[in-house]
C-alpha cells in the first residue's frame, strides 16, 4: 500500500471513529442530562418547592408556609437518585407527594428517551411535565439527525477524495491532488507522485512542491538513497 493510500485509509478509520463517538456522546449526553438533572418538571418543582401554597377559606388570597431545610434536602436527594422511597423522609405531606410525582415523571422521561417514544410522556403527572418530556425527545431526535447528516457528508467527502487520489496516481498528474480536501491525504498524494519523479529526474526542486514539510524532507532523503 503506497503512502497516499495509507493516509486515506487512516483518515477513513478516524472519520468513522469520530462519528461513532459523536453518536455515543449524543446519546450519553441526553441520558446524563436526564440523570444528573431531573426533568424540566422536576426542576420547576424543585424551584417551587421552597414554599407550599394553600387557599385561605376566607378568600382567594394564598397563604404560604416554608418547608424545612431537611425536607428540601430530602427532596433534592430523591430527585438526584430518582428514588421515590427517599421522599418518605419529607415530613410535609404535600411536599412529599410532589417529590414522588417528580421522581415518577423523571423515570418516565428516561423511559421515553430510551425507547424514543413520546407517547410515554403522556403518562406523566402534569401537562407541563408531559410537554417537557416531549421537548427532550424532540431535541434528542434533532441531535441524532444532525449527527447522521454529518456522517453522510464525511463519507461523501472521503469517497470524493478517494476518487480524486486514484485519478491523480493513475495519470501521475500531481495537479489533481489539489482537489483533495483533506490536507494529509493531499500531501500524501503529492508525495507518491513527486518523490519518484524527483528521484528519476534527480531534481530536488520537485520535492518542494509537496505541501507537507516532513514529506518534503523525506522526498529529499529518498534522492540520496541508491
N, C-alpha and C positions, 0 to 999 in steps of 0.2 A: 504493500500500500504506500503510494507516494505521500509526500509531506502534506500536500493540499488536501488529499482525501482524509488523512488522519485528522487534520484540523477540523474539517467539515463534519466528520463523524463524531468528534468530541463535542463540537458545538451542538449537534443534534441531541446528544445524550444530555447535555446540560440544559437545553431548552425543555426537554421532556421532564427532567427532574424539577425544574423550576415550576412548570405547570402543575405537576402533582403536588409540589409543596404549596403552591398558591391555593389550589383547591382544598387541600387539607387544612391550610391556615384559615381559609374562609369558613369551612365547616367548624373547625375548632374554635375560631373566634366567635362564631354565633353561639356555640354551645357554652363557651367560657363566660360570655357576656350574660347569658341566661343564668349560669351557675353562680357567678360572683355577684350579680345584681338580680334581685327579684324582678318579675315582670313590671311593666310600666304601672300596672295597677298596684303592685306590691309597693313600688317606690312611692306612689302617691299616698298609699295607705300609711307608709312609714312617716312621711312628712306630715300627714294629717293626724298621726297617732299621738301627737303631743297633747291633744285635747279631745275630749269626747263631748258631743253636744246633745242636749235634750230639750224638748219643747216644754216651756212652763205651762201649767194648767190654766193660768190666768190670762194668757195672751199668746201672741205669735213670736215674741222675743225668745231668744235662746239662752239657756243657762249653761255655762261651760265649766267643767271641772277638769283639772290637770291629772294625768295619770302619773304614777310614781316613776322614779328613775329605774327601779328594779323591773317594773313592768315594761318599760321602754327597752331595757337591755334584753329581757327575755324575748320580746318581740323581734328585735334585730337578730338575735341568735337563731331563732326559729326560721326567719326568712333566709339567713345565710346557709343554714344547714338544710333548709326545706324539710323541716321536721315538725309536723303538727303537734307531736307529743310535747315539744318544748313550750308550746303555747299554754299548756296546763299550769305552768309556773306563774302565769299572769293572773293577778288577783281580780282586776277589774273585768267583770264578766263580758261587757260589751266589747272591750278591747281584746279579750281572749277570743271571742267569736270572729272579730275582724282579722286577727292573727291567723286563725285556722283557715279562713276563706282565702287569705292572701297566699298561704302555703299551697293550698289545693290549686289555686289559679296558676301559680308558678309551675307546679308539676304538670298541669295540663298544657301550659305553653311549651314546656320542654318536650312533651309527648307530640304535640302538634308540629314542632320544628323537626323532631327526629323522623316523623312519618311524612313530613311535608303535606300535612292535611289540615287545612283551615277549618274544616267542619268541627274539629275537636275543640277549637276556640269557643264554639257556641255553648260548650258545657260550663264555661267559667261563670263566676257568680254575678257579675255586673256587666252591663253593656260596655262600659269603659274598659274593663278588663278584656272583654272579648275583642274589642277594636284594637287594643294594644297588642294582643296576641297575633291578630291577623296582619298588623303592620310589620311585626317582626318576621313573619313568614314571607311577606312581600319583599322585604329588604334582603332576606336570605336568597330568595329566588333571583332577585336582580343581581346580587353579587355572583351567584353561580353562573348566570347567563353571561355576565361580563368576563368571567374567568374563561369560560368556554370559547367566547368570541376571540379573546386574546390568544388562546392556544391555537385556534384555527388560523389566525393571522400569522403566528410564528411558524406554524407548519408550512403555510403557503410561501412565506419568505424563504424558509430553508430549502424548499423544493426549487424555487426560482434560482437561488444561489447555486444549488447543485447543478442545475441545467447549464447555468452560465459558466461554471467552472469546467464542466465536461466539454463544452464547446471550445473554451479557451485552450484547454490542454490538447484536445484533438486537432485543432487547427494551429496550435502553437502561436496563438495570437495574444500577446500579453495585454493588448488594449482592451480585450473583452473582460479581463479581470477587474477592470474599473467598475463594471456593472454589478459586482458583488457587494452587497450592503454590509456584511459582517467584516470588520477590519482585519481580524485574524485570518479569516478564510481568503480574503482578498490578497493579503501579503503572502500567504502560502501558495496561492495560485501563481502569483508573480515569481516567487522563488522557484517553483517547479519548471518555469519556462526560462527565466533569465539565468539561473545558475548553470544549467548545462550549456546554454547558449554562450555565456561568458567564458566557460572553460573551452568550448570548441573554438571560439574566436580569439581566446586568450586576451579578453578585453574586460578588465576590472570595472570599467565605467558602467557596464551593463548592470553590475550589482547595485549601483547607486539608484537604479530605477525601482528597486524593491522598496515598498513603503514602510517596512519594519526594519529598524536599525540592527537588531540582533540577526535577522536573516540576511541583511546586507553583509555583516561580518562573516557569517557562515558561508555565504557565497564566495567572498574573497578568500577565505581559508581553503575552500574547495579548489580554487585556482592553483594553490601551492602544492596540492597533492598530485602525485603522479598517477 
